[in-house]
Amino acid sequence: MTNMKGMKCVKCGETAKEARLSFQGHQIDGWKCRCGEEYFDPEQAEKILMLNRIRNKKFRVKLGRMRSNLIIRMPKELERTLGLEKGGEMILQATARKKIEMTA
């Protein structure tokens, strides 16, 4: 049970207060109780889990052409995990011969 000021701790029954918490190397929102119990924001935690799942995975992408532009088609898993949308922008940087780094 959550409210604007905090969340009821299931361990001790006190009200846990909003806090920035460390979750798998990332800072996310959540609640921390005086007894030490921590509760993570489920949406933010899920994004971190999805990112960690694909972090070292390699994806085969398709190249296509739209008029005179070469386009990159990505798997849905990357699209969802990185929050990419049609019309969105990314930065591409050539880091070596035949190697590109993409930043969303």
MDTraj code that builds the backbone (N, CA, C; nanometers):
import mdtraj as md
import numpy as np

residues = "MET THR ASN MET LYS GLY MET LYS CYS VAL LYS CYS GLY GLU THR ALA LYS GLU ALA ARG LEU SER PHE GLN GLY HIS GLN ILE ASP GLY TRP LYS CYS ARG CYS GLY GLU GLU TYR PHE ASP PRO GLU GLN ALA GLU LYS ILE LEU MET LEU ASN ARG ILE ARG ASN LYS LYS PHE ARG VAL LYS LEU GLY ARG MET ARG SER ASN LEU ILE ILE ARG MET PRO LYS GLU LEU GLU ARG THR LEU GLY LEU GLU LYS GLY GLY GLU MET ILE LEU GLN ALA THR ALA ARG LYS LYS ILE GLU MET THR ALA".split()
xyz = np.array([
    [0.0840, -0.1186, 0.0000],
    [0.0000, 0.0000, 0.0000],
    [0.0880, 0.1243, 0.0000],
    [0.0702, 0.2115, -0.0988],
    [0.1515, 0.3327, -0.1087],
    [0.0642, 0.4562, -0.1000],
    [0.1249, 0.5649, -0.0614],
    [0.0576, 0.6949, -0.0652],
    [0.1614, 0.7996, -0.1033],
    [0.1255, 0.9250, -0.1006],
    [0.2162, 1.0310, -0.1421],
    [0.3378, 1.0421, -0.0506],
    [0.3246, 1.0125, 0.0757],
    [0.4343, 1.0314, 0.1701],
    [0.5191, 0.9061, 0.1894],
    [0.4633, 0.7892, 0.1687],
    [0.5406, 0.6690, 0.1919],
    [0.4643, 0.5428, 0.1618],
    [0.5184, 0.4358, 0.2131],
    [0.4634, 0.3034, 0.1893],
    [0.4696, 0.2258, 0.3201],
    [0.3678, 0.1477, 0.3485],
    [0.3663, 0.0707, 0.4719],
    [0.4634, -0.0460, 0.4585],
    [0.5545, -0.0570, 0.5520],
    [0.6547, -0.1634, 0.5530],
    [0.5887, -0.2953, 0.5950],
    [0.6087, -0.3990, 0.5148],
    [0.5489, -0.5285, 0.5477],
    [0.6261, -0.5998, 0.6576],
    [0.7488, -0.5579, 0.6816],
    [0.8322, -0.6221, 0.7837],
    [0.7993, -0.5729, 0.9245],
    [0.7868, -0.4383, 0.9412],
    [0.7664, -0.3837, 1.0757],
    [0.6360, -0.3057, 1.0923],
    [0.5678, -0.2742, 0.9810],
    [0.4417, -0.2009, 0.9884],
    [0.4554, -0.0500, 0.9900],
    [0.5797, 0.0013, 1.0005],
    [0.6034, 0.1460, 0.9975],
    [0.5851, 0.1980, 0.8550],
    [0.5899, 0.3306, 0.8401],
    [0.5794, 0.3903, 0.7076],
    [0.7182, 0.4123, 0.6502],
    [0.7443, 0.3492, 0.5367],
    [0.8717, 0.3673, 0.4661],
    [0.8644, 0.4990, 0.3900],
    [0.9731, 0.5731, 0.3908],
    [0.9767, 0.7041, 0.3253],
    [1.0396, 0.6948, 0.1869],
    [0.9989, 0.7879, 0.0976],
    [1.0552, 0.7923, -0.0365],
    [1.2056, 0.8103, -0.0287],
    [1.2781, 0.7425, -0.1203],
    [1.4237, 0.7505, -0.1199],
    [1.4774, 0.7123, -0.2571],
    [1.6022, 0.7519, -0.2837],
    [1.6742, 0.7048, -0.4021],
    [1.7528, 0.5831, -0.3562],
    [1.7340, 0.4715, -0.4243],
    [1.7957, 0.3459, -0.3836],
    [1.8848, 0.2913, -0.4936],
    [1.9849, 0.2145, -0.4548],
    [2.0738, 0.1502, -0.5500],
    [2.0145, 0.0149, -0.5883],
    [1.9977, -0.0075, -0.7180],
    [1.9419, -0.1325, -0.7678],
    [2.0276, -0.1791, -0.8849],
    [2.1037, -0.2854, -0.8647],
    [2.1908, -0.3434, -0.9662],
    [2.2790, -0.2384, -1.0334],
    [2.3371, -0.1514, -0.9524],
    [2.4303, -0.0515, -1.0030],
    [2.3661, 0.0761, -1.0555],
    [2.2361, 0.0903, -1.0424],
    [2.1642, 0.2086, -1.0893],
    [2.0878, 0.2700, -0.9730],
    [2.0709, 0.4021, -0.9762],
    [1.9909, 0.4705, -0.8754],
    [1.8476, 0.4822, -0.9263],
    [1.7511, 0.4309, -0.8469],
    [1.6105, 0.4400, -0.8845],
    [1.5289, 0.4860, -0.7640],
    [1.4053, 0.5258, -0.7907],
    [1.3157, 0.5695, -0.6845],
    [1.2631, 0.4484, -0.6085],
    [1.2272, 0.4730, -0.4849],
    [1.1692, 0.3671, -0.4031],
    [1.1365, 0.4200, -0.2648],
    [1.1269, 0.3281, -0.1690],
    [1.0944, 0.3622, -0.0312],
    [1.1890, 0.2866, 0.0605],
    [1.2310, 0.3519, 0.1681],
    [1.3181, 0.2875, 0.2665],
    [1.2595, 0.3084, 0.4054],
    [1.2536, 0.1991, 0.4796],
    [1.1994, 0.2022, 0.6156],
    [1.3130, 0.2156, 0.7166],
    [1.2782, 0.2639, 0.8355],
    [1.3775, 0.2752, 0.9430],
    [1.4355, 0.1399, 0.9811],
    [1.3602, 0.0319, 0.9608],
    [1.4088, -0.1015, 0.9952],
    [1.5098, -0.1537, 0.8932],
    [1.5286, -0.0788, 0.7825],
    [1.6260, -0.1178, 0.6812],
    [1.5657, -0.1811, 0.5569],
    [1.4386, -0.2138, 0.5620],
    [1.3713, -0.2747, 0.4465],
    [1.3603, -0.1720, 0.3336],
    [1.3863, -0.2166, 0.2088],
    [1.3782, -0.1285, 0.0927],
    [1.2767, -0.1822, -0.0071],
    [1.2056, -0.0902, -0.0728],
    [1.1056, -0.1247, -0.1736],
    [1.1368, -0.0410, -0.2976],
    [1.1566, -0.1075, -0.4106],
    [1.1919, -0.0390, -0.5345],
    [1.0687, -0.0055, -0.6159],
    [1.0747, 0.1050, -0.6911],
    [0.9686, 0.1397, -0.7842],
    [0.9652, 0.0285, -0.8894],
    [0.8529, -0.0430, -0.9015],
    [0.8498, -0.1601, -0.9898],
    [0.8756, -0.1294, -1.1376],
    [0.8271, -0.0167, -1.1874],
    [0.8498, 0.0172, -1.3287],
    [0.9968, 0.0448, -1.3557],
    [1.0613, 0.1198, -1.2673],
    [1.2026, 0.1509, -1.2862],
    [1.2882, 0.0256, -1.2709],
    [1.2544, -0.0587, -1.1741],
    [1.3297, -0.1827, -1.1538],
    [1.3166, -0.2746, -1.2755],
    [1.1977, -0.2829, -1.3334],
    [1.1757, -0.3668, -1.4507],
    [1.2594, -0.3191, -1.5688],
    [1.2713, -0.1877, -1.5878],
    [1.3535, -0.1337, -1.6966],
    [1.5000, -0.1726, -1.6789],
    [1.5492, -0.1670, -1.5557],
    [1.6883, -0.2046, -1.5276],
    [1.7076, -0.3528, -1.5547],
    [1.6130, -0.4365, -1.5118],
    [1.6229, -0.5805, -1.5365],
    [1.6247, -0.6119, -1.6861],
    [1.5392, -0.5434, -1.7635],
    [1.5358, -0.5646, -1.9082],
    [1.6669, -0.5197, -1.9719],
    [1.7203, -0.4057, -1.9290],
    [1.8465, -0.3558, -1.9816],
    [1.9600, -0.4535, -1.9518],
    [1.9662, -0.5039, -1.8298],
    [2.0705, -0.5996, -1.7936],
    [2.0586, -0.7297, -1.8731],
    [1.9350, -0.7687, -1.9069],
    [1.9125, -0.8913, -1.9834],
    [1.9704, -0.8810, -2.1243],
    [1.9664, -0.7605, -2.1846],
    [2.0160, -0.7461, -2.3217],
    [2.1559, -0.6872, -2.3297],
    [2.2119, -0.6454, -2.2178],
    [2.3388, -0.5712, -2.2162],
    [2.4488, -0.6372, -2.3002],
    [2.4765, -0.7627, -2.2838],
    [2.5854, -0.8280, -2.3569],
    [2.5365, -0.9179, -2.4700],
    [2.4099, -0.9082, -2.4992],
    [2.3517, -0.9883, -2.6059],
    [2.3777, -0.9203, -2.7402],
    [2.4065, -0.9990, -2.8415],
    [2.4271, -0.9433, -2.9748],
    [2.3010, -0.9650, -3.0564],
    [2.2628, -0.8647, -3.1328],
    [2.1423, -0.8701, -3.2145],
    [2.1797, -0.8592, -3.3612],
    [2.1191, -0.9411, -3.4413],
    [2.1355, -0.9298, -3.5861],
    [2.0239, -0.8387, -3.6350],
    [2.0615, -0.7307, -3.7033],
    [1.9632, -0.6356, -3.7534],
    [1.9631, -0.6393, -3.9056],
    [1.8541, -0.5956, -3.9637],
    [1.8405, -0.5912, -4.1087],
    [1.8625, -0.4487, -4.1578],
    [1.9267, -0.4373, -4.2703],
    [1.9415, -0.3085, -4.3360],
    [1.8423, -0.3033, -4.4501],
    [1.7836, -0.1875, -4.4690],
    [1.6896, -0.1688, -4.5777],
    [1.7168, -0.0348, -4.6436],
    [1.6352, -0.0008, -4.7387],
    [1.6505, 0.1278, -4.8053],
    [1.5142, 0.1924, -4.8160],
    [1.5076, 0.3194, -4.7816],
    [1.3870, 0.3983, -4.7978],
    [1.4279, 0.5206, -4.8789],
    [1.3855, 0.5221, -5.0038],
    [1.4298, 0.6232, -5.1004],
    [1.5819, 0.6165, -5.1101],
    [1.6508, 0.7242, -5.0760],
    [1.7968, 0.7225, -5.0865],
    [1.8656, 0.6960, -4.9519],
    [1.7851, 0.6686, -4.8467],
    [1.8414, 0.6473, -4.7132],
    [1.8522, 0.4995, -4.6789],
    [1.9649, 0.4620, -4.6219],
    [1.9814, 0.3275, -4.5689],
    [1.9188, 0.3270, -4.4305],
    [1.8345, 0.2284, -4.4005],
    [1.7677, 0.2227, -4.2696],
    [1.8085, 0.0960, -4.1957],
    [1.8012, 0.1018, -4.0639],
    [1.8316, -0.0128, -3.9787],
    [1.7019, -0.0589, -3.9145],
    [1.6705, -0.1871, -3.9290],
    [1.5510, -0.2425, -3.8657],
    [1.5964, -0.3233, -3.7447],
    [1.5404, -0.2905, -3.6286],
    [1.5816, -0.3532, -3.5030],
    [1.4749, -0.4479, -3.4507],
    [1.5172, -0.5476, -3.3741],
    [1.4212, -0.6377, -3.3109],
    [1.3350, -0.5642, -3.2083],
    [1.2115, -0.6125, -3.1892],
    [1.1170, -0.5530, -3.0920],
    [1.1770, -0.5467, -2.9524],
    [1.2541, -0.6487, -2.9134],
    [1.3128, -0.6538, -2.7794],
    [1.3989, -0.5297, -2.7534],
    [1.4780, -0.4894, -2.8514],
    [1.5590, -0.3674, -2.8365],
    [1.4706, -0.2445, -2.8312],
    [1.3726, -0.2398, -2.9180],
    [1.2806, -0.1258, -2.9240],
    [1.2147, -0.1025, -2.7885],
    [1.1588, -0.2088, -2.7315],
    [1.0891, -0.1962, -2.6020],
    [1.1842, -0.1614, -2.4890],
    [1.2967, -0.2332, -2.4816],
    [1.3906, -0.2133, -2.3715],
    [1.4499, -0.0733, -2.3709],
    [1.4820, -0.0212, -2.4879],
    [1.5439, 0.1106, -2.4960],
    [1.4430, 0.2233, -2.5080],
    [1.3140, 0.1890, -2.5196],
    [1.2108, 0.2917, -2.5292],
    [1.2148, 0.3675, -2.6604],
    [1.2497, 0.2984, -2.7689],
    [1.2585, 0.3629, -2.8997],
    [1.1207, 0.3688, -2.9640],
    [1.0979, 0.4749, -3.0415],
    [0.9688, 0.4918, -3.1088],
    [0.9914, 0.5418, -3.2505],
    [0.8969, 0.5118, -3.3374],
    [0.9016, 0.5620, -3.4741],
    [0.9082, 0.7145, -3.4695],
    [0.9988, 0.7709, -3.5459],
    [1.0156, 0.9161, -3.5476],
    [1.1146, 0.9660, -3.4435],
    [1.1547, 0.8787, -3.3510],
    [1.2535, 0.9171, -3.2507],
    [1.3904, 0.9312, -3.3152],
    [1.4841, 0.9853, -3.2413],
    [1.6180, 1.0059, -3.2944],
    [1.7217, 0.9340, -3.2104],
    [1.8302, 0.8939, -3.2759],
    [1.9451, 0.8329, -3.2102],
    [2.0702, 0.8991, -3.2663],
    [2.1789, 0.8841, -3.1967],
    [2.3074, 0.9349, -3.2444],
    [2.3920, 0.8146, -3.2845],
    [2.4449, 0.8180, -3.4068],
    [2.5353, 0.7147, -3.4554],
    [2.6748, 0.7727, -3.4635],
    [2.7744, 0.6941, -3.4206],
    [2.9124, 0.7393, -3.4276],
    [2.9979, 0.6235, -3.4764],
    [3.0776, 0.6471, -3.5802],
    [3.1699, 0.5458, -3.6290],
    [3.2857, 0.5385, -3.5302],
    [3.3064, 0.4205, -3.4708],
    [3.4130, 0.4051, -3.3712],
    [3.5329, 0.3301, -3.4280],
    [3.5137, 0.2593, -3.5363],
    [3.6210, 0.1866, -3.6047],
    [3.5675, 0.1479, -3.7418],
    [3.6533, 0.0912, -3.8247],
    [3.6091, 0.0478, -3.9570],
    [3.5011, -0.0580, -3.9391],
    [3.3857, -0.0343, -3.9962],
    [3.2697, -0.1236, -3.9905],
    [3.2156, -0.1431, -3.8487],
    [3.2338, -0.0440, -3.7614],
    [3.1793, -0.0515, -3.6258],
    [3.1129, 0.0817, -3.5935],
    [2.9871, 0.0751, -3.5455],
    [2.9119, 0.1958, -3.5116],
    [2.8644, 0.1856, -3.3665],
    [2.8633, 0.2985, -3.2981],
    [2.8038, 0.3053, -3.1645],
    [2.6775, 0.3885, -3.1761],
    [2.5683, 0.3355, -3.1189],
    [2.4406, 0.4063, -3.1242],
    [2.4028, 0.4496, -2.9840],
    [2.3562, 0.5731, -2.9715],
    [2.3127, 0.6258, -2.8427],
    [2.1721, 0.6784, -2.8575],
    [2.0831, 0.6312, -2.7697],
    [1.9434, 0.6768, -2.7739],
    [1.9269, 0.8011, -2.6914],
])
top = md.Topology()
chain = top.add_chain()
for i, resn in enumerate(residues, 1):
    res = top.add_residue(resn, chain, resSeq=i)
    for name in ("N", "CA", "C"):
        top.add_atom(name, md.element.get_by_symbol(name[0]), res)
traj = md.Trajectory(xyz[None], top)
